[in-house]
Amino acid sequence: MTNLKNKNKGFLELIIVIIIALVLLHVLGIDIKTLLAKPWVKDFFTYMIAILKLVWQDILDIIAFIKGLVS
């Protein structure tokens, strides 16, 4: 029961941080829609996804290697 409360607390903290960040961006006059519509943002996210896939594949390879050593 306590573990579930901790997970909910973390989720609520994340939501509050996101809301504060959005309000701060609005106050500073930064429009998120126009920022996300820029082509370099899409290129950046595409690049980051590709890098994360490579890192994840390396992690899986390391786990497989360690399991092979233990067996």
Protein Blocks (a to p, Z undefined) as FASTA:
>chain_A
ZZmmmmmmmmmmmmmmmmmmmmmmmmnopafklmmmpmklmmmmmmmmmmmmmmmmmmmm
mmmmmmmmmZZ
